[in-house]
Amino acid sequence: MSRKPKKGYWVKGTFVAEGSELDLELKAEQKGEVSKTDLKRESEQLQKLGEALLTLRQDLMDGLALPDKLSDALEETKRITNFEGRRRQLQFVGKLMRGLDEETLQAVRDALEVQQKGSAADAIALHEAEKWRDELITDEDALQRWLAAHPGTDTQQLRALIRQARKDVPDQDAISRGLAPRRGRAYREIFQLVKDQLSASTDHAE
């Protein structure tokens, strides 16, 4: 007896058997659901984005509000030299990248684009933002100078960030013993706030 033909249909020259994995994926796509292939593709793209972060300059990295767990994972990846260990760590970085919201992911892409283009104007703007950030943390009078130049700043938020950043500064004894911790979130958020405000002021001037 001849074997009963499988039920199915053709898609772009490929026979799709009913109930097969491909059939389920195509039906999911038709319903507007995300297929396994799409999820895998997105996962790979985010892992590559996380890997690209390993090459990002520190001044640009400071401007990103990345979760501490991701920042720590990236630092750990830089220390791993074993091929298999690094591969597994990059998969972990990719998993953490999937937890970022779209706004943060776009900020990561923007920072990588700035680094890639590396224009002189960007370098000057980043340097000015770094200068203001450091002055705001170390100089008591810097806040008033900043507010006079940028009255649209959220004063309460900036004051709170400055207070926290000053608390986070390691003491000299800790530094001498090599125990200085990585810069805290407030340090990075001041940089981002200042950079955004400087950018907005430049846009208005134009």
Backbone as a ProteinNet text record, in pm:
[ID]
protein_1_A
[PRIMARY]
MSRKPKKGYWVKGTFVAEGSELDLELKAEQKGEVSKTDLKRESEQLQKLGEALLTLRQDLMDGLALPDKLSDALEETKRITNFEGRRRQLQFVGKLMRGLDEETLQAVRDALEVQQKGSAADAIALHEAEKWRDELITDEDALQRWLAAHPGTDTQQLRALIRQARKDVPDQDAISRGLAPRRGRAYREIFQLVKDQLSASTDHAE
[TERTIARY]
83.7	0	87.5	41.7	119.6	95.8	202.3	191.8	97.6	15.4	-79.9	-3.9	-31	44.2	18.6	123.5	112	27.1	-46	-122.5	-27.8	-48.6	36.5	13.6	111.9	98.8	239.3	244	372.2	389.5	507.6	542.2	676.5	676.4	799.2	880.7	812.3	881.9	915.3	874.2	901.4	771.1	769	649.1	647.8	538.7	523.7	419.4	463.1	369.8	290.3	162.3	78	126.4	136.6	180.3	330.9	406.5	552.1	591.2	719	766	753.7	785.8	774.7	630.1	539	396.1	351.2	394.4	355.8	411.6	537	597.9	522.8	490.2	419	281.7	213.2	81.1	91.7	198.3	219.7	243.2	320.3	346.8	218.3	133.2	6.1	-82	-71.9	-151.4	-88.4	29.6	97.7	184.8	205.3	290.8	436	529.3	671.3	716.3	778.2	822.4	953.4	985.8	1112.5	1230	1215	1321.4	1344.3	1234.5	1246.8	1310.4	1269	1324.8	1474.3	1511.9	1653.5	1732.7	1675.3	1742.8	1760.2	1653.8	1660.8	1764.2	1767	1862.2	2005.9	2030.6	2165.4	2205.1	2110.1	2138.2	2173.3	2098.9	2125.7	2258.5	2293.7	2422.1	2536.2	2518.5	2620.1	2630.3	2515.3	2514.3	2588.7	2566	2637	2786.3	2822.4	2964.7	3029	2952.7	3004.5	3030	2952.3	2971.7	3110.9	3171.7	3305.8	3408.3	3377.9	3472.2	3441	3332.4	3289.3	3383.9	3416.6	3503	3439.3	3522.9	3472.5	3387.3	3424.3	3345.8	3203.6	3191.3	3057.4	2984	3058.3	2998.1	2942.5	3011.5	2966.6	2832	2801.1	2675.1	2556	2581	2472.3	2423.7	2295.5	2239.1	2215.9	2325.2	2313.3	2294.2	2218.1	2204.6	2341.8	2363.1	2492.1	2528.3	2427.3	2453.3	2512.5	2462.6	2514.7	2654.4	2674.1	2806.9	2911.5	2874	2966.6	2995.7	2892.3	2909.4	3002.6	2992.6	3079.9	3224.6	3242.9	3378.7	3438.3	3356.7	3403.2	3440.8	3363.4	3392.2	3529.4	3563.9	3693.8	3810	3783.1	3891.9	3906.7	3806.9	3809.3	3887.6	3986.9	4067.6	4036.9	3983.1	3947.6	3832.1	3848.2	3750	3611.4	3601.4	3471.1	3409	3493.8	3443.5	3390.8	3462.5	3418.9	3288.3	3276.8	3155	3033.6	3048.5	2937.8	2904.8	3009.2	2987.4	2915.4	2948.2	2880.1	2732.8	2703.7	2563.6	2489.5	2558.6	2499.5	2476.3	2573.2	2558	2436.6	2422.2	2307.3	2176	2173.9	2052.6	2017.8	2119.5	2096.3	2052.4	2105.9	2067.7	1918.5	1864.5	1722	1632.9	1691.2	1613.8	1610.2	1684.1	1686.9	1563	1516.9	1403.7	1453.9	1360.9	1397.1	1473.2	1440.8	1508.8	1657.7	1688	1828	1900.7	1832.2	1893.5	1927.1	1838.1	1863.6	1981.5	1992.5	2106.1	2237.7	2234.3	2353.4	2390.4	2290.8	2316.3	2371.1	2313.1	2357.9	2503.3	2538	2675.2	2774.8	2737.4	2824.8	2839.1	2730.9	2736.7	2826	2815.7	2901.6	3048.5	3077.5	3216	3262.2	3173.8	3210.4	3237.9	3154.4	3172.7	3286.7	3290.7	3401.5	3426.6	3322.4	3342.2	3405.6	3474	3540.2	3438.6	3320.8	3217.2	3169	3153.4	3110.9	3215.4	3341.1	3450	3451.4	3430.5	3428.8	3310.2	3192.8	3072.4	3089	3147.9	3168.9	3267.8	3372.1	3472.2	3409.6	3323.1	3257.3	3164.5	3093	3004.1	3083.2	3197.3	3282.2	3332.2	3372.7	3425	3318.9	3196.7	3088.3	3054.9	3049.6	3018.6	3118.2	3247.3	3350.8	3343.9	3316.7	3308	3186.7	3075	2953.1	2972.6	3052.2	3075.2	3177.5	3278.7	3390.3	3384.6	3311.1	3309.7	3172	3167.1	3040.1	2970.5	3048	2989.9	2947.2	2985.2	2959.1	2809.7	2729.9	2587.1	2521.1	2556	2496.8	2537.8	2663.7	2710.5	2633.5	2611.5	2540	2394.7	2328	2187.2	2171.6	2270.8	2264.7	2273.3	2353.9	2371.4	2259.9	2202.3	2099.3	1981.4	1903.2	1792.1	1681.9	1678.5	1574.9	1603.7	1716.4	1754.8	1661.3	1634.5	1558.3	1650.6	1641.2	1733.4	1731.5	1611.8	1598.5	1667.4	1645.7	1707.8	1859.9	1910.8	2056.3	2119.9	2056.3	2109.1	2119.4	2012.5	2010.3	2121.6	2142.6	2247.2	2385.8	2405.8	2535.9	2563.7	2461.8	2479.3	2518.2	2449	2477.3	2615.5	2651.7	2782.8	2895.2	2875.1	2977.6	2989.3	2876.9	2881.2	2955.2	2941.5	3000.8	3150.6	3204.9	3347.8	3428.4	3518.6	3597.3	3697.8	3724.8	3823.3	3964.8	4059.2	4196.9	4261.5	4223.1	4280.1	4238.6	4110.7	4062.2	4131.7	4152.9	4220.4	4362.9	4433.2	4573.2	4585	4478.7	4481.7	4421.5	4388	4332.8	4191.4	4117.7	3982.3	3874.5	3915.1	3817.2	3712.8	3585.9	3481.3	3460.7	3389.6	3354	3261.3	3268.9	3185	3037.6	2965.7	2826.5	2732.5	2605.5	2503	2487.6	2494.2	2474.2	2579.2	2702.6	2812.6	2777.2	2724.8	2688.9	2565.4	2470	2346.4	2369.9	2462.9	2497.2	2553.8	2641.7	2701.1	2591.8	2496.8	2390.1	2302	2267.7	2183.5	2252.5	2379.9	2457	2470.1	2502.4	2520.7	2391.4	2277.9	2149.4	2115.5	2143.5	2112.8	2200.6	2327.3	2419.7	2376.5	2333.7	2288.7	2162.2	2069.9	1946.1	1976.2	2071	2107.6	2168.4	2248.9	2311.1	2205.3	2107.1	1999.2	1918.4	1890.3	1811.9	1888.8	2020.9	2105.4	2105.3	2094.9	2094.2	1957.9
-120.5	0	126	225	349	426.5	495.4	573.3	691.7	717.9	827.4	959.7	1047	1173	1261.3	1332.8	1423.6	1544.1	1589.8	1711.1	1829.9	1929.8	2047.4	2144.2	2231.8	2334.4	2380.1	2453.5	2500.8	2649.8	2687.2	2828.2	2855.7	2938.7	2975.6	2852.9	2753.2	2634.4	2532.4	2555.6	2462.4	2402.1	2268.7	2202	2210.7	2259.3	2273.8	2175	2075.2	1974.6	2031.8	1999.4	2047.7	1989.2	2077.6	2033.9	2038.9	2066.7	2074.4	2204.6	2213	2332.8	2455.5	2437	2548.2	2592.5	2496	2526.8	2609.8	2569.8	2641.8	2783.8	2798.3	2931.2	3022.4	2968.8	3049.4	3091.8	3000.4	3033.6	3137.9	3125.9	3223.7	3362.4	3367	3494.4	3555.3	3470.8	3518.7	3577.1	3523.3	3572.3	3694.6	3733	3847.9	3810.5	3681.1	3637.6	3635.2	3638.3	3636	3491.5	3457.8	3320.6	3291.9	3164	3124.8	3180.8	3183.5	3236.6	3384.4	3459.6	3602.5	3624.4	3543.7	3555.5	3525.8	3423.2	3386.6	3498.2	3554.4	3662.7	3784.3	3818.8	3933.7	3909.2	3785.5	3750.5	3765.4	3720.1	3729.9	3875.7	3957.6	4099.1	4170.4	4137.4	4200.3	4153.4	4026.4	3976.2	4049.7	4073.8	4147	4291.3	4349.7	4486.2	4490.5	4388.3	4380.4	4363	4283	4262.3	4392.2	4470.8	4599.3	4695.6	4681.6	4767.5	4750.8	4634.6	4609.4	4703.3	4758.2	4847.2	4994.4	5022.4	5161	5236.6	5360	5444	5466.9	5484.3	5499.2	5624.4	5734	5856.2	5837.7	5760.6	5731.7	5630.9	5534.5	5435.3	5501.6	5603	5672.6	5740.5	5772.3	5840.2	5746.9	5616.1	5519	5473.9	5474.1	5429.7	5278.5	5203.2	5057.4	4998.6	4891.7	4824.6	4777	4781.1	4740.4	4596.9	4510.3	4369.7	4358.1	4437.9	4435.8	4496.5	4608.4	4671.9	4575.6	4505.4	4408.5	4293.3	4248	4137.3	4177.6	4302.6	4351.9	4359.5	4408.2	4415	4275.4	4180.6	4043.2	3983.7	4015.4	3964	4009.9	4135	4189.3	4113.2	4053.4	3983.5	3838.1	3784.3	3643	3624.1	3538	3510.9	3374.1	3283.3	3150.5	3161.5	3098.1	3112.3	3066.8	2946.5	2892.1	2972.8	3014.1	3094	3228.6	3287.4	3416.3	3400.5	3290.1	3265.3	3256.8	3182	3167.8	3302.2	3378.4	3508.5	3604.5	3597.9	3683.4	3645.3	3516.9	3472.9	3531.8	3537	3594.8	3744.7	3812.6	3955.4	3975.5	3888.6	3897.3	3881	3790.8	3768	3893.5	3958.8	4081	4195.7	4198.9	4302.3	4292.7	4170.7	4153.3	4214.5	4242	4302	4454.4	4515.4	4661.4	4713	4831.8	4891.2	4953.3	4988	5036.8	5169.4	5252.3	5381.6	5361.3	5267.4	5239.3	5175.3	5084.1	5020.7	5124.5	5222.8	5327	5413.8	5439	5516.9	5443.7	5310.4	5229	5241.9	5229.8	5241	5379.7	5482.4	5619.7	5639.5	5586.2	5600.2	5530	5411.7	5338.8	5414.2	5479.4	5557.2	5679.8	5744.8	5860.4	5818.2	5703.9	5655.5	5624.7	5563.4	5525.2	5648.1	5749.4	5871.3	5956.1	5963.4	6031.3	6172.9	6251.8	6388.5	6475.8	6579.4	6671.8	6740.8	6772.7	6840.7	6752.9	6623.6	6530.5	6523.5	6518.2	6509.3	6631.9	6749.5	6873.8	6874.2	6831.2	6828.6	6732.5	6615.9	6518.1	6570.4	6637.5	6692.4	6798.8	6882	6986	6923.5	6817.8	6749.3	6686.6	6627.4	6567.4	6674.4	6789.1	6898.7	6948.9	6970.1	7016.5	6912.1	6785.2	6678.6	6680.5	6684.7	6682.1	6805.7	6922.5	7045.5	7043.8	6993.4	6988.1	6900	6795.6	6704	6759.3	6827.7	6870.5	7016.5	7100.9	7245.3	7287.6	7343.6	7385.2	7495.1	7578.8	7692.1	7655.5	7537.4	7500.4	7490.1	7445.9	7428.5	7561.8	7667.8	7798.7	7848.4	7825.1	7865.6	7788.5	7658.7	7577.1	7624.1	7650.1	7690.8	7827.6	7914.6	8046.8	8033.3	7937.9	7917.1	7831.1	7742.3	7649.5	7647.4	7754.9	7766.3	7661.8	7594.2	7494.4	7361	7349.9	7224.2	7190.5	7061.6	7015	7024.8	7136.3	7165.9	7058.8	7015.8	6916.4	6785.5	6742	6617.5	6628.6	6740.3	6757.7	6764.9	6836.8	6845	6705	6624.3	6489.3	6402.6	6415	6336.9	6378.5	6508.2	6558.4	6506.3	6511.2	6460.8	6313.3	6234.7	6091.7	6065.3	6139.4	6120	6150.5	6252.7	6286.7	6177.8	6115.3	6003.7	5883.9	5867.7	5751.6	5764.6	5886.6	5906.3	5827.4	5738.4	5658.1	5743.8	5709	5786.5	5752	5839.1	5823.7	5695.3	5653.1	5529.7	5409.9	5408.6	5298.7	5298.7	5419.5	5429.5	5376.5	5412.7	5370.9	5219.6	5156.8	5010.5	4938.4	5015.1	4954.3	4904	4961	4913.2	5007.5	5104.6	5201.8	5132.7	5150.9	5087	5158.5	5092.6	5154.8	5272.9	5373.4	5492.1	5452.6	5521.5	5488.2	5541.1	5505	5544	5695.8	5763.7	5909	5979.3	5931.5	5988.3	5982.4	5867.9	5851	5933.7	5943.5	6016.1	6167.1	6218.5	6360.6	6389.8	6301.1	6317.4	6321.2	6228.7	6221.1	6345.8	6390.9	6509.9	6632.2	6648.5	6762.9	6757.4	6638.7	6623.4	6656.2	6606.7	6632.2	6782.2	6847.9	6989.4	7072.3	7036.6	7108.6	7090.4	6968.4	6939.9	7019.9	7026.3	7101.9	7249.6	7301.3	7443.7	7473.2	7379.7	7396.6	7395.9	7305.1	7296.2	7425.5	7483.8	7606.6	7722.3	7720.9	7828.4	7826.8	7704.5	7692.3	7730.6
0	0	0	-72.5	-75.5	53.7	97.8	220.5	200	301.4	292.9	291.3	193.7	185.2	307.6	349.1	463.1	425.9	524.1	503.9	521.8	438.3	450.3	337.2	317.1	213.9	174.3	63.5	12.1	40.7	83.6	107.5	42.2	-63.1	-133.7	-172.7	-227.5	-275.5	-169.1	-46	63.6	114.2	126.6	177.9	330.3	384.1	529.3	576.9	652.3	703.3	819.1	821.2	930.8	1063.3	1162	1293.6	1312.3	1203.7	1215.9	1285.1	1326.6	1395.3	1305.1	1175	1080.6	1065.7	1064.2	1053.7	1173.5	1292	1413.3	1413.5	1363.7	1358.4	1261.9	1144.1	1044.2	1094.4	1162.9	1216.7	1328	1406.2	1513	1454.5	1343.8	1277.8	1223.3	1167.7	1113.4	1223.3	1343	1456.6	1521.3	1469.8	1528.4	1645.8	1667.9	1776.5	1729.4	1825	1791.5	1776.9	1664.9	1641.1	1713.9	1725.1	1787.1	1709.1	1575.8	1491.3	1520.1	1534.5	1564.3	1701.3	1798.8	1933	1932.5	1856.4	1847.9	1781	1673	1601.3	1692.1	1766.1	1857.6	1967.2	2018.8	2123.7	2073.9	1951.1	1893.9	1872.1	1828.6	1805.2	1936.1	2043.5	2172.8	2230.4	2204.3	2251.2	2179.7	2049.2	1973.4	2021.5	2057.9	2110.3	2243.6	2326.9	2454.4	2433.7	2333.8	2303.5	2255.4	2177.8	2129.6	2245.5	2353.9	2470.7	2531.9	2509	2563.3	2502.6	2385.3	2316.3	2341.5	2414.3	2432.8	2525.5	2486.3	2570	2706.6	2808.7	2944.9	2961.5	2892.7	2907.9	2853.8	2746.6	2693.3	2781	2834.7	2923.7	3049	3099.6	3220.5	3200	3075.3	3047.7	3035	3038.9	3025.7	3163.4	3182.9	3310.8	3306.4	3299	3291.9	3431.2	3443.7	3574	3622.3	3753.1	3808.9	3769.1	3762.6	3729.3	3588.8	3494.9	3358.6	3353.2	3423.3	3426.2	3482.1	3589.2	3650	3553.4	3482	3386.8	3272.9	3227.7	3120.9	3168.6	3291.2	3347.4	3361.8	3404.2	3420.3	3285	3181.5	3046.7	2999.2	3030.6	2988.3	3051.8	3169.5	3240.5	3197.2	3130.1	3091.4	2961.8	2963.2	2843.5	2783.5	2864.2	2814.2	2713.5	2596.6	2488.1	2530.8	2587.1	2624.9	2739.4	2834.9	2945.8	2897.9	2802	2747.2	2668.4	2594.6	2517.2	2609.7	2719.2	2814.8	2880.3	2910.9	2974.7	2881.1	2751.7	2654	2640.8	2653.6	2652.6	2772.2	2886.3	3007.2	2987.4	2924.7	2894.7	2804.3	2702.8	2612.7	2686.7	2782.2	2862.9	2943.2	3001	3077.8	2986.3	2863.8	2767.9	2735.4	2736.7	2706	2814.5	2929.7	3038.1	3033.4	2937.9	2928.5	2856.1	2896.2	2825.1	2694.4	2607	2473.1	2480.1	2579.1	2593.7	2622.5	2712.5	2745.9	2628.7	2558.4	2442	2335.4	2317	2217.9	2261.3	2392.8	2444.6	2418.3	2432.1	2402.9	2255.4	2168.5	2023.3	1988.8	2050.5	2024.3	2067.1	2185.1	2235.3	2142.9	2095.3	2003.1	1871	1828.8	1704.2	1721.1	1837.2	1864.9	1860.7	1922	1922	1779.8	1703.1	1566.5	1480.4	1494	1414.7	1470.8	1604.1	1670.2	1622.9	1606.6	1559	1665.9	1621.8	1714.2	1803.5	1746.1	1824.1	1939.3	1912.5	2017.4	2127.8	2087.7	2185.9	2276.2	2217.2	2294.8	2391.1	2341.4	2424.9	2542.6	2516.4	2622.6	2725.2	2676.8	2768.3	2859.2	2801.6	2881	2985.1	2945.9	3039.8	3154.2	3121.7	3225.3	3322	3266.5	3348.4	3446.5	3395.3	3481.3	3587.9	3547	3643.9	3759.2	3726.8	3831	3919.7	3858.8	3937.8	4030.3	3979.3	4061.2	4184.3	4169.5	4282	4380.2	4329.7	4416.6	4460.5	4387.9	4415	4465.7	4586.6	4646.8	4567.2	4499	4426.5	4284.7	4239.3	4099.7	4069.7	4167.8	4145.4	4109.3	4181.8	4153	4014.9	3977.8	3844.3	3736.2	3762.3	3665.8	3650.5	3764.1	3760.3	3694.9	3712.5	3649	3497	3452.3	3307.7	3249	3332.3	3283.8	3382	3384.7	3481.6	3464.1	3351.4	3329.9	3395.9	3463.7	3528.8	3645.1	3664.6	3780.9	3902	3974.7	4084.6	4192.4	4231.6	4338.6	4300.5	4176.6	4131.2	4129.8	4077.4	4068.2	4207.3	4300.6	4437.3	4500.3	4480	4537.2	4477.5	4346.4	4280.7	4329.2	4347.3	4394.9	4535.3	4621.6	4758.6	4757.3	4674.3	4668.2	4610.5	4507.7	4444.1	4542.1	4626.3	4726.6	4832.5	4866	4961.8	4902.9	4770.5	4703.1	4680.6	4693	4667.5	4771	4727.7	4821.8	4897.2	5024.2	5099	5052.1	5085.5	5038.2	5088.7	5209.9	5264.8	5180.4	5139	5055.8	4921	4865.9	4736.5	4746.3	4854	4869.8	4885.1	4937	4953.6	4833.8	4731.3	4609.9	4626.6	4723.2	4751	4699.3	4619.3	4569.4	4482.3	4514.1	4434.5	4301.3	4211	4083.9	4111	4025.1	4042.9	4053.5	4142.2	4166.7	4059.5	4073.5	3976.7	3970.7	4085.9	4088.8	4002.6	4007.1	3927.3	3779.2	3735.1	3593.8	3557.9	3651.3	3621.2	3614.8	3695	3685.4	3546.6	3501.4	3368.2	3262.1	3269.9	3170.1	3174.7	3295.4	3310.5	3251.1	3285.3	3235.8	3083.3	3032	2886.7	2812.7	2864.8	2800.8	2802.3	2915.7	2928	2835	2825.5	2736	2590.5	2558.2	2423.5	2389.8	2485.5	2465	2446.1	2523.6	2513.1	2375.9	2326.4	2195.4	2085.4	2097.9	1998.7	1993.4	2111.2	2118.5	2057.1	2080.5	2028.1	1875.8	1818.9	1673.6	1617.2
[MASK]
++++++++++++++++++++++++++++++++++++++++++++++++++++++++++++++++++++++++++++++++++++++++++++++++++++++++++++++++++++++++++++++++++++++++++++++++++++++++++++++++++++++++++++++++++++++++++++++++++++++++++++++

